[in-house]
Amino acid sequence: MNSEPKPAVPGYPAPPPPPPPPAAVAGGAAYPYPYPAPPLYYPPPPQPRSSLFLRRLVIVCVVFFLLFSLVTFVTWLVLRFRLPDVAIASASLSSFRLSPSLRLSADLNFTFSLSNRNRKMGIFYDKIDAAVFLARDSLSETSLPPFYQEPRNSSLLTATVAAVDEYVDPDVGDAVSKQRSSSGSVEFEVRMVAWVRFRSGGWKTRSHVMRALCDNVVIVFSNSTSLAGSLQGPPRPCRVEM
């Protein structure tokens, strides 16, 4: 056959030149591509089943913990409780005696007023203790019966304590004598400690220790020699802590 190239036809572009031969490498071998071959791909080894199971278990536990924390926080926002208002509504004193040897005897009756300010939560008063102090000296204490208080409800709780020949410090006895001779009154302090729980429907809180600190409970005597007296004026509010 005649291998001479055909002459170009006027008006058409010349045909492209033939491709170059494959590049040679050492040893006489040649690549089938004009560029080096791509690296081989090795798939990652399969993970053990135990590792995959532990990973899924950790994810489930984390999701459950987050959901539980969210539900608990929302419940607390909706049902967060408020402490009750506590006050000394009334108080009376009888058989009050302070001997020269600083031995004090007295019978004291006082009534607590407890107001539940919560709209949706009742209060369980599981255990209640009350005590009376004269300055820093404890005179007597007593226990009160437990009860349940409905939401938006007020209750009266009466306690009676008796002090029999209780020793008081000399400075306390001197202050009591001066106060009674100058103003015809004696000032006491009343403390209440209660273990309470709050309830809304079927939901209850754990037990909390609530303290009511009632200062300036002033008992006024009718005269300087009287052995009896009572609380004068409006109820004395107490400071409530938890």
Secondary structure, 3 states (H helix, E strand, C coil): CCCCCCCCCCCCCCCCCCCCCCCECHHHCECCCCCCCCCCCCCCCCCCHHHHHHHHHHHHHHHHHHHHHHHHHHHHHHHCCCCCEEEEEEEEEEEEEECCCCEEEEEEEEEEEEECCCCCCEEEEEEEEEEEEECCEEEEEEEECCEEECCCCEEEEEEEEEEEEEECCHHHHHHHHHHHHHHCEEEEEEEEEEEEEEEECCEECCCEEEEEEEEEEEEEECCCCCCCEEECCCCEECEEEC
